[in-house]
Amino acid sequence: MISDVTEESRILRESVREFAETVIAPHVMDWDESQRFPLEIVPKMAELGMLGAIIPPEFGGAGLSYPEYVVVVEELSRVDGSLGLFIAAHNSLCTNHIYVFGSEEQKRRFIPDLASGRKVGAWGITEAGSGSDAGGMRTTAVRDGGFFVLNGTKHFMTNASIAGVYVVMAMTNAAKKEISAFIIERETPGLSIGKKENKLGMRASDTASVILEDCRIPAENLLGEEGAAFRDCMKILEGGRISIAALGVGMAQGAYEHALRYAKERRQFGKSISEFQAIRFKLADMATEIEAARLLTIRAAGLKQEGKRTAKESSMAKLYSSEVAVRVAGEAVQIHGGYGFIKDFPVEKFYRDVKLCTIGEGTSEIQRMVIARHILK
């Protein structure tokens, strides 16, 4: 694999691949059909360092580099995007937000439980009326002595029902549209879980609303500077979009491998369909686009590891990888013909799952806006 530039990366890929194929693969469709997230495998994922992938060992993490973290997300997603998404949201968004912008006390209080898998993390910014437009947020946080009182509802939150720690954004100054971030523990009075979404794809990934009703948060749970969360979120999303790019690469790789195998086995007119030029050209385009998407993702991850801002590079990787994933999954279904349309063949699930990559953590349209803004500076 071209992204395995070190022996450690190669070993990591083999380790995660073995886990995904032996522990996850046999149950993928059961979890998808029942819309159940498999909490029982979280301790096993934690043992392999996946829950604290990019967190230093001093806080109980695995201390992986960002390029190595990309390998983890890609290999999980190659088998089941729902598990790749779980790891991405837990690491890149919730845990990383606390690690990057939290105080020393907050890091020592919350990160070890998250990195060890004792608690799952969730991150919430989206609302019913504010998706791409974070300035339209309606959730409020009002200071009351040594507390903030939060009211509002967050939608489409990954890991919402299973999380023990939430990082939630709320408006602290509506006149200036200043947003602040808060760490909220699951048992906090006033926090409740709302509707669990019935989704097209990624059905094993837990997606639900989080309702905050007079939820009193100690002032020491303010994450970062008051009013600075929008700026902080943009930095966190640079890493998050790299993980979504890896998610897309992994699912595209999985769909492609199934299509390649099927094309070699399926016979029509006395020969395997892989001998027909129409199929060969599809496979060639799929393989090429996946490798290009992987390279964009690794490039963004490498820059992130160097401590550089990667707004443009992360958006390029996320945009291209997600749209490649959609194209590859579509072609994989086409190569399977009628069999691609039934649930007995994995490409049907990949076809449903990949669409989220063009929507979550900023739509393709938002990515193009970000890229254009940077190249036109």
Buried (B, 14 or more C-beta within 10 A) or exposed (E): EEBBEEEEBBEBBEBBBEBBEEBBBEBBBEBBEEBEBBEEBBEBBBEBBBBBBBBBEEBBBBBBBBBBBBBBBBBBBBBBBBBBBBBBBBBBBBBBBBBBBBEEEBBEBBBBBBBBBBBBBBBBBBBEEBBEEBEEBBBBBEEEEEBBBBBBBBBBBBBBBBBBBBBBBBBBEEEEBBBBBBBBBBEBEBBEBBEEBEBEBBBBBBBBBBBBEEBBBEEEBBBBEBBBBBEBBEBBBBBBBBBBBBBBBBBBBBBBBBBBEBBBEBEEEEEBBBBBEEBEEBBEBBBEBBBBBBBBBBBBBBBBBEEEEBBBBBBBBBBBBBBBBBBBBBBBBBBBEEBBEEEEBBBBBBBBBBBBBBBBBBBBEBBBBBBEEBEEE
